[in-house]
Amino acid sequence: MLATMHAGILALILAIALIPTGPQGAALLIALFVLARCLYAGAMNTRTIIWRANYPLQNRSRITGRLMLVNTLLLATVPAAIAGLFDHYLQDNPWLFRAVYVGAAVVGVGGVFTYLGMRIRREKLLNREELAPTIGSADNPGPPVRISAIRILMTDKDFRGYMIWQFFGGIATMAGNTAMIAFIAQQVDALPADWRIDLPGPLDLRAYLVGIVLASAIVQLFVALSIPFWAHYLDTVHVARFRSRHGLLWLVTQASSFIVTAIAAIFGLSVGYLILLLLIPRISQGLVFGGGKLAWQLGHLDFADRGQSATYMSIHQVLTGVRGFIAPFLGVLLYTGWAERDILGLHIRAWHGIGYWVFAVTLILAFIGWYGFVRLDRKVRGDGAASIHD
């Protein structure tokens, strides 16, 4: 199933190389991207089941972290490299983007064959537990019951709390990160068209590359650097304890974002000083994402019995999708506001937003999420991941 979904993703990537340029091509690009994300959601759900089946509890996070590290390093380097490639050669070679997508699809074929050859430990037992109409494991079955996401949220109070506090922290992180990217984009757009920093050798740092570095590359770099640390820590504690410590960086990220953007708005800063100060919230954001990638993929396993892993993960995915649909728009609208317009017969007045105060809002949301995890940690202390049938 996992190999099939990844093959579908590769087919959609390959299709991007074939779309026409222009408005129709843009619509097709969005459609292909949405379809790929749908398949990727299924792949993320499926692979956590495989990780639980194949990797022991004591070092599952460290093994998973190594797999994620490869993906993170690619995210930290490939976008900037491709942007530089397009900047220098795309205008004279408009077919170049097609070659890039074809190359990406070809590289991914190796991964599909790897998944096809992967063995799943205790696969027959796992299938029986997933299909059994009872709570519990095959070794210790519980009463007959229809397993559903709604029932799990109603009966598993600890996991329900985990989802609630994660919702607050996730909203803060998504809204704050998007607002920060909007702030970075404003600063980059304000630079002169010929602005650049000459680096040693043939390299130069142009304005748009500053945006890529601050918005993505530096964040992904610290995601990669922090994953080994977070993986080791998650292997030793329940995810509630992990989130109560990891959540402190939510506070650091939103607080530093508020301070830096407030200083820039009130006092004004040169580009050089602003870049240096922005490194603080962006590095902190990378550390947040580093721990978050692991806890998001594996945290539900500290609550779910083996046969219910997919359902627990699906709940987490759906709620992540809900806040992902809300939070980025919330962050940008609070930061920039909106123009005057008429919508469905209603006249909407222009609003200029609250500017850097958006990070005060996200700081409050992050605090609520962090404090909720502190309380959840106190509640489940001593239970630990080991109490879940693995």
C-alpha positions as CSV (number, residue, x, y, z in Angstrom):
1,M,0.0,0.0,0.0
2,L,2.8,2.4,0.9
3,A,4.7,1.7,-2.3
4,T,1.6,2.2,-4.3
5,M,0.9,5.6,-2.8
6,H,4.5,6.7,-3.4
7,A,4.3,5.5,-7.0
8,G,1.2,7.6,-7.4
9,I,3.0,10.6,-6.0
10,L,5.8,10.1,-8.5
11,A,3.3,9.9,-11.3
12,L,1.9,13.3,-10.2
13,I,5.4,14.8,-10.0
14,L,6.1,13.5,-13.5
15,A,2.8,15.0,-14.7
16,I,4.0,18.4,-13.5
17,A,6.8,18.2,-16.1
18,L,4.2,17.8,-18.8
19,I,1.8,20.7,-18.0
20,P,1.6,23.7,-20.3
21,T,2.8,27.1,-19.1
22,G,0.3,29.9,-18.6
23,P,-3.0,30.1,-16.6
24,Q,-4.2,26.6,-17.5
25,G,-0.9,25.2,-16.4
26,A,-1.1,27.0,-13.1
27,A,-4.5,25.5,-12.4
28,L,-3.2,22.0,-13.3
29,L,-0.2,22.6,-11.0
30,I,-2.4,23.3,-8.1
31,A,-4.6,20.3,-8.8
32,L,-1.6,17.9,-9.1
33,F,-0.2,19.3,-5.9
34,V,-3.4,18.8,-4.0
35,L,-3.7,15.2,-5.2
36,A,-0.1,14.5,-4.3
37,R,-0.7,15.9,-0.8
38,C,-3.7,13.6,-0.4
39,L,-1.6,10.6,-1.3
40,Y,1.2,11.8,1.0
41,A,-1.3,12.0,3.9
42,G,-2.0,8.3,3.4
43,A,1.7,7.5,3.1
44,M,2.4,9.3,6.4
45,N,-0.3,7.3,8.2
46,T,0.9,4.0,6.7
47,R,4.6,4.4,7.5
48,T,4.0,5.0,11.2
49,I,2.4,1.6,11.4
50,I,5.4,0.1,9.7
51,W,7.8,1.9,12.1
52,R,5.9,0.7,15.1
53,A,6.0,-2.9,13.8
54,N,9.6,-2.9,12.8
55,Y,11.4,-0.8,15.3
56,P,11.6,-1.5,19.1
57,L,10.2,1.0,21.5
58,Q,13.6,1.7,23.1
59,N,15.2,3.2,20.0
60,R,12.2,3.8,17.6
61,S,12.7,7.6,17.6
62,R,16.4,7.4,16.9
63,I,15.9,5.0,13.9
64,T,13.0,7.1,12.6
65,G,15.0,10.3,13.1
66,R,17.8,9.0,10.9
67,L,15.2,8.4,8.1
68,M,13.8,11.9,8.6
69,L,17.3,13.4,8.6
70,V,17.8,12.6,5.0
71,N,14.5,14.2,4.0
72,T,15.3,17.3,6.1
73,L,18.8,17.8,4.6
74,L,17.3,17.7,1.1
75,L,14.7,20.3,2.1
76,A,17.5,22.5,3.6
77,T,19.6,22.4,0.4
78,V,17.6,21.5,-2.7
79,P,15.2,24.6,-2.9
80,A,18.0,27.1,-2.7
81,A,20.1,25.1,-5.2
82,I,17.2,24.8,-7.7
83,A,16.3,28.5,-7.2
84,G,19.9,29.4,-8.1
85,L,19.8,27.1,-11.1
86,F,16.6,28.6,-12.4
87,D,17.8,32.1,-11.8
88,H,20.8,31.6,-14.0
89,Y,19.5,29.3,-16.7
90,L,15.7,29.2,-16.8
91,Q,15.1,32.3,-18.9
92,D,17.2,31.0,-21.8
93,N,16.1,27.4,-21.2
94,P,12.4,27.4,-20.4
95,W,12.3,23.6,-20.5
96,L,14.6,23.3,-17.5
97,F,11.8,23.0,-14.9
98,R,10.5,20.0,-16.8
99,A,13.9,18.3,-16.6
100,V,14.0,19.0,-12.8
101,Y,10.6,17.3,-12.2
102,V,11.5,14.3,-14.5
103,G,14.7,13.9,-12.6
104,A,12.9,14.0,-9.2
105,A,10.5,11.4,-10.3
106,V,13.3,9.1,-11.6
107,V,15.2,9.4,-8.3
108,G,12.0,8.5,-6.4
109,V,11.6,5.2,-8.2
110,G,14.3,3.6,-6.1
111,G,12.3,4.4,-3.0
112,V,9.3,2.7,-4.3
113,F,11.2,-0.5,-5.0
114,T,12.7,-0.3,-1.5
115,Y,9.2,-0.2,0.1
116,L,8.1,-3.2,-2.1
117,G,10.9,-5.3,-0.6
118,M,10.4,-4.3,3.0
119,R,9.4,-6.9,5.5
120,I,6.8,-6.1,8.2
121,R,7.4,-7.9,11.5
122,R,4.4,-9.8,12.9
123,E,2.3,-8.7,9.9
124,K,-0.3,-11.4,10.2
125,L,-0.8,-10.6,13.9
126,L,-1.0,-6.9,13.1
127,N,-3.7,-7.5,10.4
128,R,-5.8,-9.5,12.8
129,E,-5.6,-6.8,15.4
130,E,-6.5,-4.1,13.0
131,L,-9.6,-6.0,11.8
132,A,-10.7,-7.3,15.2
133,P,-13.9,-5.6,16.5
134,T,-12.4,-5.3,20.0
135,I,-10.3,-2.9,22.1
136,G,-6.9,-4.2,23.0
137,S,-4.4,-6.6,21.4
138,A,-4.6,-10.1,20.1
139,D,-2.9,-11.3,23.3
140,N,-5.3,-9.4,25.6
141,P,-8.5,-8.6,23.7
142,G,-11.1,-6.3,25.3
143,P,-14.8,-6.0,24.9
144,P,-16.4,-5.9,21.4
145,V,-16.7,-2.4,20.1
146,R,-16.6,-0.5,16.9
147,I,-13.3,1.4,16.7
148,S,-13.8,4.9,15.4
149,A,-12.1,8.3,15.7
150,I,-15.1,9.7,17.5
151,R,-15.1,6.9,20.0
152,I,-11.4,7.2,20.7
153,L,-11.7,10.9,21.4
154,M,-14.7,10.3,23.7
155,T,-13.1,7.5,25.7
156,D,-9.4,8.2,25.7
157,K,-9.2,11.3,27.9
158,D,-5.4,11.5,27.8
159,F,-5.2,11.4,24.1
160,R,-8.1,13.9,23.8
161,G,-6.1,16.3,26.0
162,Y,-3.0,15.6,23.9
163,M,-4.9,16.7,20.8
164,I,-6.4,19.8,22.4
165,W,-3.1,21.2,23.6
166,Q,-1.4,20.2,20.4
167,F,-4.1,22.2,18.6
168,F,-3.2,25.3,20.5
169,G,0.6,24.8,20.0
170,G,0.1,24.0,16.3
171,I,-2.1,27.0,15.6
172,A,0.6,29.2,17.3
173,T,3.4,27.7,15.3
174,M,1.6,27.7,11.9
175,A,0.2,31.2,12.3
176,G,3.5,32.6,13.7
177,N,5.6,31.0,11.0
178,T,3.4,32.2,8.2
179,A,3.3,35.8,9.6
180,M,7.1,35.7,9.9
181,I,7.5,34.6,6.3
182,A,5.1,37.5,5.3
183,F,7.4,39.9,7.3
184,I,10.5,38.5,5.6
185,A,8.9,38.9,2.2
186,Q,8.1,42.6,3.0
187,Q,11.7,43.3,4.0
188,V,13.0,41.5,0.9
189,D,10.5,43.4,-1.4
190,A,11.7,46.7,0.1
191,L,15.3,46.1,-1.0
192,P,16.5,47.7,-4.2
193,A,16.3,45.5,-7.3
194,D,20.1,45.4,-7.6
195,W,20.8,44.7,-3.9
196,R,23.3,42.0,-3.3
197,I,26.1,40.8,-1.0
198,D,29.2,39.6,-2.8
199,L,30.5,36.4,-1.3
200,P,33.9,34.8,-1.8
201,G,34.4,33.3,-5.2
202,P,31.7,33.5,-7.9
203,L,28.8,33.5,-5.3
204,D,26.6,36.4,-4.5
205,L,23.6,36.7,-2.2
206,R,20.7,38.5,-3.8
207,A,17.6,39.7,-2.2
208,Y,15.3,36.8,-3.0
209,L,18.0,34.4,-1.8
210,V,18.0,36.2,1.6
211,G,14.3,35.4,1.7
212,I,14.8,31.7,0.9
213,V,17.6,31.4,3.5
214,L,15.5,33.1,6.3
215,A,12.2,31.6,5.3
216,S,13.3,28.0,4.7
217,A,17.0,27.1,4.5
218,I,18.1,28.1,7.9
219,V,15.0,26.6,9.5
220,Q,15.6,23.3,7.7
221,L,19.3,23.3,8.6
222,F,18.4,23.4,12.4
223,V,15.7,20.9,11.9
224,A,18.4,18.5,10.7
225,L,20.9,19.4,13.4
226,S,18.3,19.0,16.2
227,I,16.7,15.7,15.1
228,P,19.3,13.4,16.7
229,F,18.9,15.2,20.0
230,W,15.2,15.1,20.0
231,A,15.1,11.5,18.8
232,H,17.3,10.4,21.8
233,Y,15.1,12.3,24.2
234,L,11.8,11.0,22.8
235,D,13.0,7.5,23.2
236,T,13.4,8.0,27.0
237,V,10.2,9.8,27.9
238,H,6.4,9.8,27.3
239,V,5.4,12.2,24.6
240,A,3.5,14.3,27.1
241,R,6.8,14.9,28.9
242,F,8.5,15.5,25.6
243,R,5.9,18.2,24.6
244,S,6.1,19.9,28.0
245,R,9.9,20.5,27.4
246,H,9.7,20.9,23.6
247,G,6.9,23.4,24.1
248,L,9.2,25.9,25.8
249,L,10.7,26.5,22.4
250,W,7.2,27.5,21.1
251,L,7.4,30.3,23.6
252,V,11.0,31.3,22.7
253,T,10.1,31.4,19.0
254,Q,7.0,33.5,19.3
255,A,8.5,35.8,21.9
256,S,11.7,36.4,19.9
257,S,9.6,37.0,16.8
258,F,7.6,39.6,18.6
259,I,10.7,41.4,19.9
260,V,12.6,41.4,16.6
261,T,9.6,42.6,14.5
262,A,8.7,45.2,17.2
263,I,12.3,46.6,17.2
264,A,12.3,46.7,13.4
265,A,8.9,48.5,13.3
266,I,9.6,51.0,16.1
267,F,13.3,51.8,15.7
268,G,14.1,50.7,12.2
269,L,17.1,48.4,11.4
270,S,19.6,48.1,8.7
271,V,19.4,45.0,6.5
272,G,22.4,43.5,8.1
273,Y,21.3,43.9,11.7
274,L,17.8,42.7,10.8
275,I,19.1,39.5,9.2
276,L,21.2,38.8,12.3
277,L,18.4,39.4,14.7
278,L,16.0,37.3,12.6
279,L,18.3,34.3,12.9
280,I,17.1,34.0,16.6
281,P,13.5,33.2,15.9
282,R,14.3,31.3,12.7
283,I,16.8,29.0,14.4
284,S,14.4,28.5,17.3
285,Q,11.7,27.7,14.7
286,G,14.0,25.1,13.2
287,L,14.5,23.5,16.7
288,V,10.7,23.5,17.1
289,F,10.2,21.8,13.8
290,G,12.9,19.3,14.5
291,G,11.2,17.9,17.6
292,G,7.8,18.4,16.1
293,K,8.5,16.2,13.1
294,L,9.3,13.3,15.4
295,A,6.6,13.8,17.9
296,W,4.0,14.4,15.2
297,Q,4.9,11.0,13.6
298,L,5.3,9.0,16.7
299,G,3.6,10.7,19.6
300,H,0.2,9.0,19.2
301,L,1.9,5.6,19.7
302,D,2.2,6.4,23.4
303,F,-1.6,6.3,23.6
304,A,-2.6,3.7,21.0
305,D,-2.6,0.0,21.2
306,R,-0.9,-1.7,18.3
307,G,-4.0,-2.5,16.3
308,Q,-5.3,1.1,16.6
309,S,-2.2,3.0,15.5
310,A,-3.7,4.0,12.1
311,T,-6.9,5.3,13.6
312,Y,-5.0,7.4,16.2
313,M,-2.7,8.8,13.5
314,S,-5.7,9.6,11.3
315,I,-7.2,11.7,14.1
316,H,-3.9,13.6,14.5
317,Q,-3.7,14.1,10.7
318,V,-7.2,15.4,10.4
319,L,-6.8,17.9,13.3
320,T,-3.5,19.0,11.8
321,G,-5.2,19.6,8.5
322,V,-7.9,21.6,10.2
323,R,-5.5,23.9,11.9
324,G,-3.4,24.0,8.7
325,F,-6.5,25.3,6.9
326,I,-7.1,28.0,9.5
327,A,-3.8,29.1,11.0
328,P,-1.7,30.4,8.0
329,F,-4.6,32.6,6.9
330,L,-5.1,33.8,10.4
331,G,-1.5,34.7,10.8
332,V,-1.3,36.7,7.6
333,L,-4.7,38.4,8.0
334,L,-3.8,39.5,11.5
335,Y,-0.4,40.7,10.4
336,T,-1.3,42.5,7.1
337,G,-5.1,43.0,7.3
338,W,-7.1,43.2,4.1
339,A,-8.2,45.6,1.4
340,E,-11.7,47.1,1.0
341,R,-14.0,44.9,-1.0
342,D,-17.5,43.6,-1.7
343,I,-18.2,40.0,-1.0
344,L,-21.7,38.4,-1.7
345,G,-23.3,41.8,-1.4
346,L,-21.6,42.7,1.8
347,H,-19.2,45.7,1.9
348,I,-16.0,44.9,3.8
349,R,-14.1,47.8,5.0
350,A,-10.3,47.8,4.8
351,W,-8.4,46.8,7.8
352,H,-4.6,47.2,8.3
353,G,-4.1,44.4,10.7
354,I,-2.2,44.4,14.0
355,G,1.3,44.1,12.5
356,Y,3.9,42.7,14.8
357,W,1.3,42.3,17.6
358,V,0.3,39.1,15.8
359,F,3.2,37.4,17.6
360,A,1.8,38.5,20.9
361,V,-1.3,36.5,20.0
362,T,0.6,33.5,18.9
363,L,2.7,33.7,22.1
364,I,-0.5,33.5,24.2
365,L,-1.7,30.5,22.2
366,A,1.7,28.8,22.5
367,F,1.6,29.4,26.3
368,I,-1.8,27.7,26.6
369,G,-0.6,24.7,24.6
370,W,2.6,24.4,26.6
371,Y,0.9,24.7,30.0
372,G,-1.7,22.1,28.9
373,F,1.1,19.7,28.2
374,V,2.7,20.4,31.5
375,R,-0.5,19.4,33.2
376,L,-0.9,16.3,31.0
377,D,2.6,15.3,31.8
378,R,1.8,15.4,35.6
379,K,-1.3,13.3,34.9
380,V,0.4,10.5,33.0
381,R,3.7,10.5,34.8
382,G,4.7,7.0,35.6
383,D,2.4,5.5,32.9
384,G,4.9,6.0,30.1
385,A,5.0,4.6,26.6
386,A,5.9,1.2,28.0
387,S,2.4,0.6,29.4
388,I,1.0,0.6,25.9
389,H,0.9,-2.9,24.3
390,D,3.7,-2.7,21.7
